[in-house]
Structures are given as C-alpha cells and as structure tokens.
Amino acid sequence: MWGGRFADGPSALMEQINASIDFDKRLAEQDIAGSRAHADMLAHQGIISRQDADAILAGLDRIAAEISEGRFVFKRALEDIHLNIEARVGEIAGDAAGRLHTARSRNDQVATDLRLWVRAACERIDHALLALQRALLLQAEEHAGTIMPGFTHLQPAQPVTFGHHCLAYVEMFSRDRGRFMDACARLNESPLGAAALAGTSFPIDRERTARTLGFARPMRNSLDAVASRDFALEFLAAATIASTHLSRLAEEIVLWTSPAFGFLKLSDAFSTGSSIMPQKRNPDAAELVRAKTGRVLGHFVALAAVLKALPLAYAKDLQEDKEVLFGAADALELSVAAMAAMVADWKVEKEAMLAHARAGYPTATDLADWLVRVAGKPFRTAHRIAGAIVKRAEELNLPLEQMPLAEMQKIEPEMTSDVFAILSVAASVASRKSSGGTAPERVREQIGFWREKLQ
Ligand code: ARG
C-alpha cells in the first residue's frame, strides 16, 4: 500500500487499530462521487488524459453497482473505504487507475466524503422532523380545545389545552430543524484540492469539483480544510439538542400512559407486555427514545474530546469522527421516526385530562386575577386572599367553583357571585387570550400558522 518505503506489512494489532473499513464503508457513495468529480476535473484540466479519466469513471460505475448489489468485497488489509475503492478501480481499469490519486490525498478525500455524508444526514433528519411536526400538528388540530392540566414543577399549575402543549413541541422541533439547516449551510464547502495539507502543484480547478459535488464553494484554507471537524461537532450538537427535546416528549408519554395519569393510551403496536405481570402495557419505545439522548450526547462529548488540543493539520485521531457521527445520526433518525409514529398512534383520554385539570385548585390564579380586576385589589393582596380561600376549600374538600359564596365572603367580604363565572377550567383556558396564550382561539391561530408553514 505504501509503495517503495515499506518492506513488511503491518502487525495484526496494527491492522486492527488502524483499519476503519468496518465503519467507513458507509462513505462509499460519497467517496465514489468525490472520485468522479476529481477524475473529471483532472481530465478537464489536462492533468490526466480523457481516456484515462473515462476508464476510471467506468470503473467507479462498476464499483457503485457492486456495492449496491452487495457484491463488493471490503478488505481490512486495505484499511479504509478510500483505498478499498481505489484498489478496485485498479483491478478494473488497470494502469489508468494509478492516475486517480494525482493532486489528491486521503486527507482532503475523507474530509470531502464526510461533509457530503453529514449534509445528506441533515437533510434526512430535517424531513423526519418535519413529519414529526406534522403528526403533532394533527394532534393540535384535533385537540385545540381539549383541556388538560398545565404543570410547573410537575404540580398542577393552570389548565391549558392539549393542542397548545403539542404546538410547544412543534416550535422546539422547528428550531431543531433550523439548527440542522444552519449547520448544513456552514459545512457546505469543498475541502477537495487541499490535498494532504498544503494544496498541490498541479493546476487543479477547485471551483469545478466544488460545483460538481453541490458545494457552495471551495474552502479557502487547505490546512483548515483537512484539519477541521467543527462541522461534525456542530451536527452532533444539533443532534444532542434535538434529542433532548425528544426525550422530554418521551418522558411525558411515559408519565401520561401510566395509569396514575391516564392521559394517553398507546395501541398494542407501541406497547410491550411483561413476561411475569399479565396486566402490563409498557411504553418501551418512549423509554428508548428518552434513553438514546444519552448516546447522542455521549457521542458529542467523545468528538469534542478528540478534537480538543489536536495540532494542525490532519492526524489519525480524526478517524474517530465517523463512528460517533454515524451512531448519533442512526439513534436520532430512529428516535424521530419512532416518536412520529407514537404521536400518530396515541389515543387521548379527554376525560382523564379534564378530571386531572380540575384537581389541585388550578384556577386559583383566576380567582386572584378576578379580585384585581373586579375588586381593585393589588395583585399581592389578591394572591393572599385567593390562597386563604383555597385553604378553606381544601378543608371543606370542595373545588373552588363549588365553594359557597358565604364561605368566601367570610374571608373577603367583596366577593360576589360573579366570581363563579371565572372559576371553571374551561373559563380559565378561554380567558388566556394574550398573544401566545392557551385560549383555544389563540391555539387555532397557531395552528393556522403551522398549517401553512409545514405544507
Ligand atoms: N481513514 C482515514 C480517516 O478516516 C482516512 C484519512 C487517512 N489519512 C492519512 N493520512 N492516514 O481519517
């Protein structure tokens, strides 16, 4: 492999630690695209003959077919995807193949392949997140007026609508998509032509290869081109943040499918049983989505640690960028798909949501607001009065809307029967009409916005 300088092959351990073919075979498509663009450019610039380029391109076509048909034999002895493909071009095209690596190094080659791969992954994830947003939007449309308890500290806080809750996630996933698209736009520059680290003495055309590969432009600095992996780190950061959002929704599915809440039911298709407890319906998929966040974050941390303090330019440490990228992308794509499927699958138990929404005096804030609005109390005073009324209601074991007026008047003489109009959870939700609020009419406005945007 290394030509004249080496007499002996590597030890078995050297091969084991050094070879990346077992995982970087996933870059085959990108590697072939890069080689095609490079060979075509070399011929166009008169660096190699058109005849040699054609032989190389025909070889690459055949390899692409062999790989897609599962007939290509990947060899560990050939270390990585780049050398595996180049060697096979040699077997097919003979001497012409030896000219493919003119004005190129595996350093700019691998950086190019990886940018192409991450670009495609960003696009796949964007589509998957869009599908998830659409599933959530459908839920929001159906449940714009479905009342559920809103929580802070996981304690009943104020009633909200389930549609409002679903749209909160649509917002989060929208920002996640933005992060992937930002990362994608930033990474979309071509390292090809940086060669090993310093550029090349051949009259290459980097604009041409960049254009062929769909990059916006060539990277300006050859050292940066081969040494930088911040694009990979940025992808992992976006993946980590998206995963944290997924894990929050997953956690809510876990909680809400528990009979203690009973807000949601997953069908048999998304539940598992227990081998000992016949009554069980476990939300394993949601738990695994929740857990995979750990893997994705771990991969981000792993790559950050690899890159830290790495001197310029290329070092073999950079080979460790691949498994973490692939692993995180796989985990995230599976999680997003599973989540979209669960959102479409779950059945909303409106009665349970409503019953829970009524528990725990969730309209106490409405009572305080009424005292401000109608009786002209300062909010702090109103807060204290409402608290005292809640305390009394608790003693009588009554919800606020069933408190006798006389009981309330013992605490605050200015109370009138008008107050009952605002004490129900439905009235509470309907009153929260401020921009971004949970009132069904505001939720329907958000739905209108997203319907257009997610078309
Ligand atoms: N398999 C290598 C990687 O993934 C390709 C680049 C090798 N370059 C080198 N100078 N050894 O990073």
Residues whose N, C-alpha, C, O or C-beta is under 5 A from the ligand:
A	BS01	LIG	S20 D80 R106 N107 V110 L318 Q319
